[in-house]
Amino acid sequence: MSQDDKLIDLNSERAKRVHDIKEKRLNEVRNAFEQAMPLGKPKKKSKSKPKKR
């Protein structure tokens, strides 16, 4: 049974590869989107006094 140690589960290896490919593509799309429409940093609200009426 020494061959069992060398067996590779092709389904799990394929799933990993497909996941890596999709993750790479997702990162590419995310980077392209951020370049096209950069997300502005949230502005900090200043603690100003309320307006007098």
Backbone hydrogen bonds, N-H to C=O, Kabsch-Sander energy under -0.5 kcal/mol:
donor,donor_aa,acceptor,acceptor_aa,energy
4,D,1,M,-0.8
5,D,2,S,-0.6
6,K,3,Q,-0.9
7,L,3,Q,-0.6
7,L,4,D,-0.6
10,L,8,I,-1.1
13,E,9,D,-2.2
14,R,10,L,-2.6
15,A,11,N,-2.3
16,K,12,S,-2.2
17,R,13,E,-2.2
18,V,14,R,-2.9
19,H,15,A,-2.4
20,D,16,K,-2.6
21,I,17,R,-2.5
22,K,18,V,-2.5
23,E,19,H,-2.6
24,K,20,D,-2.3
25,R,21,I,-2.3
26,L,22,K,-2.5
27,N,23,E,-2.2
28,E,24,K,-2.2
29,V,25,R,-2.5
30,R,26,L,-2.6
31,N,27,N,-2.5
32,A,28,E,-2.4
33,F,29,V,-2.5
34,E,30,R,-2.3
35,Q,31,N,-1.9
36,A,32,A,-2.1
37,M,33,F,-3.2
40,G,38,P,-0.6
48,S,46,S,-1.7
